[in-house]
Amino acid sequence: MEKVIEYFRRFLRIRLVELRVESLYHLDEMKTPIHLSIGQEQVAAGICLQLTDQDMIFSNHRSHAHYLAKGGDLKAMIAEFYCKVTGCDHGRGGSMHLIDKRVGHYGSSAIVGGGISHGVGAALASKLLNKNFIAVVFLGDAASEQGVFFESLSLAMLKKVPVLFVCENNRYSVCSPISVRQPNDNIAQRARAFDMPAETIDGMDFNAVYESAQRAVEYCRTNKSPYFLEYKVQRWRGHAGAGDPLRKQYRLPED
């Protein structure tokens, strides 16, 4: 029960922090683009709850939830938004380049798919150095369209390294729905093509996220092999910035 309460606490903390950031963004004092994870933060909370400080995570441009869920410093994150030297990247990286190696957050990349190979490399190091940590890669559905995605999955299975791929599939790349970008929206199926264990989970189901995260992390840690989780989630804000002013132009009516 304590772990479930902690799961909810992390989720709620991320939600409240991002709502506050959104409410202040119009003042134009945060000199950095922001990409809010409102609506899909339970994935970060559920996954990171299963990890240790030694486990490494690699994030993307929508990184606030991953950073906070892994134990990153809230004040340092906010300072980074304001480009202050007290920020987690000394004010040089902004929202899309958060990092806190102290708790195992080894950086976010503004390049779509940029962190995927880094996670595989870290997992390979864990194997070669006979360490016990696992690596977790957070990626969006658009990152699964990059060449590095397929190359990294292939190498991960070839070398059997302890890496967990977590795809937060919110179905949109900026304003383009997945239906106009990909012939098949089953991203987990691509991992199975490399004989990698893979699941597709309802990322809006609190219990399903918790249970699948527990199962996948344990698999990677015990078998020292890759695993792939695709979470179907809802991004309740626009691609970047506050609110979703263009939603009527690109979102499906049922959303």
C-alpha positions as CSV (number, residue, x, y, z in Angstrom):
1,M,0.0,0.0,0.0
2,E,2.8,2.4,0.8
3,K,4.3,1.9,-2.7
4,V,0.9,2.7,-4.3
5,I,0.6,5.8,-2.2
6,E,4.0,6.9,-3.3
7,Y,3.1,6.2,-6.9
8,F,0.1,8.5,-6.6
9,R,2.2,11.2,-4.7
10,R,4.7,11.3,-7.6
11,F,2.0,11.5,-10.2
12,L,0.1,14.3,-8.4
13,R,3.3,16.2,-7.7
14,I,4.2,16.2,-11.4
15,R,0.6,17.3,-12.3
16,L,0.6,20.2,-9.8
17,V,4.1,21.4,-10.8
18,E,3.2,21.4,-14.5
19,L,-0.1,23.2,-13.9
20,R,1.8,25.9,-12.0
21,V,4.4,26.2,-14.7
22,E,1.7,26.5,-17.3
23,S,-0.1,29.3,-15.3
24,L,3.1,31.4,-15.3
25,Y,4.4,30.7,-18.7
26,H,2.5,33.6,-20.3
27,L,4.6,36.1,-18.3
28,D,7.4,35.3,-20.7
29,E,10.0,35.1,-18.0
30,M,10.8,31.4,-18.7
31,K,13.2,31.8,-21.6
32,T,12.9,28.3,-22.8
33,P,10.3,26.2,-24.8
34,I,8.4,23.9,-22.6
35,H,6.7,20.6,-23.5
36,L,4.1,19.6,-20.8
37,S,3.3,16.0,-20.0
38,I,-0.1,16.7,-18.5
39,G,-2.2,13.7,-19.1
40,Q,0.6,11.1,-19.4
41,E,2.6,11.7,-16.2
42,Q,1.4,8.4,-14.6
43,V,3.8,6.5,-16.9
44,A,6.9,8.3,-15.5
45,A,5.7,7.9,-12.0
46,G,4.9,4.2,-12.4
47,I,8.2,3.3,-14.1
48,C,10.5,5.4,-11.9
49,L,8.9,4.0,-8.7
50,Q,10.4,0.6,-9.6
51,L,13.9,2.0,-10.1
52,T,16.9,2.6,-7.8
53,D,19.2,5.6,-7.8
54,Q,21.8,3.5,-9.7
55,D,19.4,2.7,-12.5
56,M,19.8,5.2,-15.4
57,I,17.1,6.9,-17.3
58,F,17.3,8.7,-20.6
59,S,14.6,11.2,-21.5
60,N,13.3,13.3,-24.4
61,H,12.1,16.9,-25.0
62,R,8.9,16.1,-22.9
63,S,11.0,15.4,-19.8
64,H,9.6,17.2,-16.7
65,A,7.7,14.1,-15.5
66,H,10.7,11.8,-16.0
67,Y,13.0,14.2,-14.2
68,L,10.7,14.7,-11.2
69,A,9.6,11.0,-11.0
70,K,13.3,9.9,-10.8
71,G,14.0,12.2,-7.9
72,G,15.4,15.3,-9.7
73,D,15.6,18.5,-7.8
74,L,12.5,20.6,-8.3
75,K,14.1,23.9,-7.5
76,A,17.0,23.2,-10.0
77,M,14.4,22.3,-12.7
78,I,12.5,25.5,-12.2
79,A,15.7,27.5,-12.2
80,E,16.7,25.9,-15.5
81,F,13.4,27.2,-17.0
82,Y,14.5,30.7,-16.0
83,C,18.0,30.1,-17.4
84,K,19.6,30.6,-14.0
85,V,23.0,29.4,-13.1
86,T,21.4,27.4,-10.2
87,G,19.5,25.3,-12.8
88,C,20.3,21.6,-13.1
89,D,22.1,22.3,-16.4
90,H,23.5,25.7,-15.1
91,G,20.9,27.6,-17.1
92,R,22.3,26.5,-20.5
93,G,20.0,23.7,-21.4
94,G,16.5,24.8,-20.6
95,S,13.4,22.5,-20.3
96,M,14.6,20.0,-23.0
97,H,18.0,19.3,-21.5
98,L,17.3,18.4,-17.8
99,I,19.9,16.2,-16.0
100,D,20.5,14.9,-12.5
101,K,23.1,12.2,-12.4
102,R,22.9,12.1,-8.6
103,V,19.6,10.2,-8.9
104,G,20.3,8.4,-12.2
105,H,18.7,10.9,-14.6
106,Y,21.4,11.0,-17.3
107,G,19.9,13.6,-19.5
108,S,17.2,14.6,-21.9
109,S,17.6,15.2,-25.6
110,A,15.8,17.7,-27.8
111,I,16.7,15.5,-30.8
112,V,13.8,13.1,-31.5
113,G,15.0,9.7,-30.6
114,G,18.3,11.1,-29.4
115,G,18.4,9.3,-26.1
116,I,17.5,5.8,-27.4
117,S,21.1,4.8,-28.4
118,H,22.4,6.3,-25.2
119,G,20.3,4.0,-23.1
120,V,21.4,1.0,-25.0
121,G,25.0,2.0,-24.6
122,A,24.5,2.4,-20.8
123,A,22.9,-1.0,-20.6
124,L,25.8,-2.5,-22.5
125,A,28.2,-0.9,-20.0
126,S,26.2,-2.4,-17.2
127,K,26.7,-5.9,-18.8
128,L,30.4,-5.4,-19.7
129,L,31.3,-4.1,-16.2
130,N,29.2,-6.7,-14.5
131,K,27.0,-4.1,-12.8
132,N,23.4,-4.5,-11.6
133,F,21.8,-1.3,-12.9
134,I,19.4,-1.2,-15.8
135,A,18.8,1.5,-18.3
136,V,15.4,3.0,-19.2
137,V,14.7,4.9,-22.3
138,F,11.6,7.1,-22.5
139,L,10.5,7.9,-26.1
140,G,7.5,9.1,-27.9
141,D,5.6,7.6,-30.9
142,A,7.4,9.9,-33.3
143,A,10.8,8.6,-32.1
144,S,9.8,5.1,-33.3
145,E,10.0,6.5,-36.8
146,Q,13.7,7.3,-36.6
147,G,16.4,5.0,-37.9
148,V,18.2,4.9,-34.6
149,F,15.1,3.3,-33.0
150,F,15.4,0.2,-35.2
151,E,19.2,0.1,-34.9
152,S,19.1,0.3,-31.1
153,L,16.5,-2.4,-30.7
154,S,18.5,-4.7,-32.9
155,L,21.7,-4.1,-31.0
156,A,19.9,-4.4,-27.6
157,M,18.6,-7.9,-28.5
158,L,21.8,-9.0,-30.2
159,K,23.9,-8.2,-27.1
160,K,21.1,-9.0,-24.6
161,V,21.5,-5.9,-22.5
162,P,19.3,-4.8,-19.6
163,V,17.4,-1.9,-21.2
164,L,13.7,-1.1,-20.9
165,F,12.2,0.9,-23.7
166,V,9.2,2.9,-22.6
167,C,7.2,4.4,-25.5
168,E,4.6,7.0,-24.5
169,N,2.4,6.9,-27.5
170,N,0.2,10.0,-27.4
171,R,-0.6,9.5,-31.1
172,Y,0.5,12.9,-32.2
173,S,3.8,14.2,-33.6
174,V,3.3,18.0,-33.1
175,C,-0.1,18.2,-34.9
176,S,0.2,15.1,-37.1
177,P,-1.8,12.0,-36.0
178,I,-0.1,8.6,-36.2
179,S,-2.6,7.5,-38.8
180,V,-1.0,9.8,-41.4
181,R,2.5,8.9,-40.5
182,Q,2.6,5.2,-40.0
183,P,0.9,2.3,-41.8
184,N,0.5,0.4,-38.5
185,D,0.1,2.1,-35.2
186,N,1.1,-1.0,-33.2
187,I,4.6,0.2,-32.1
188,A,5.1,-2.7,-29.7
189,Q,4.9,-5.0,-32.7
190,R,8.1,-3.5,-34.1
191,A,9.9,-4.6,-31.0
192,R,8.6,-8.2,-31.4
193,A,10.1,-8.2,-34.9
194,F,13.5,-8.4,-33.0
195,D,12.2,-11.2,-30.7
196,M,12.0,-8.6,-27.9
197,P,9.3,-9.1,-25.2
198,A,6.8,-6.3,-25.7
199,E,3.4,-5.2,-24.4
200,T,0.8,-2.5,-25.3
201,I,-0.8,-1.0,-22.2
202,D,-3.6,1.4,-21.5
203,G,-1.4,4.3,-20.2
204,M,-4.5,6.0,-18.7
205,D,-5.2,3.0,-16.5
206,F,-3.4,3.7,-13.2
207,N,-3.3,0.0,-12.1
208,A,-2.3,-1.3,-15.5
209,V,0.7,1.2,-15.6
210,Y,1.8,0.2,-12.1
211,E,1.6,-3.6,-12.7
212,S,3.3,-3.5,-16.1
213,A,6.1,-1.3,-14.9
214,Q,6.8,-3.7,-12.0
215,R,6.7,-6.6,-14.4
216,A,9.0,-5.1,-17.0
217,V,11.6,-3.7,-14.6
218,E,11.8,-7.0,-12.8
219,Y,12.3,-8.8,-16.1
220,C,15.2,-6.6,-17.2
221,R,16.8,-6.8,-13.8
222,T,16.5,-10.6,-13.5
223,N,17.1,-11.6,-17.1
224,K,19.5,-8.8,-18.0
225,S,17.7,-8.5,-21.3
226,P,15.6,-5.9,-23.1
227,Y,11.9,-5.3,-22.7
228,F,9.5,-3.0,-24.5
229,L,6.4,-1.2,-23.1
230,E,4.1,0.8,-25.3
231,Y,1.7,3.0,-23.3
232,K,-1.3,4.5,-25.1
233,V,-1.7,7.9,-23.5
234,Q,-3.4,11.2,-24.0
235,R,-1.4,14.4,-24.2
236,W,-3.9,17.0,-22.9
237,R,-1.9,20.0,-24.0
238,G,-0.4,21.1,-27.3
239,H,2.9,19.9,-28.5
240,A,4.7,22.8,-26.9
241,G,3.9,25.8,-24.6
242,A,0.8,26.3,-22.5
243,G,-2.7,25.2,-23.4
244,D,-3.7,23.7,-26.8
245,P,-4.8,26.7,-28.9
246,L,-4.8,24.7,-32.2
247,R,-6.7,21.6,-30.8
248,K,-9.8,22.1,-33.0
249,Q,-7.6,22.1,-36.1
250,Y,-5.9,18.8,-35.5
251,R,-7.4,16.8,-32.7
252,L,-10.0,14.1,-33.2
253,P,-13.5,15.2,-32.0
254,E,-13.7,12.3,-29.6
255,D,-10.6,13.4,-27.9
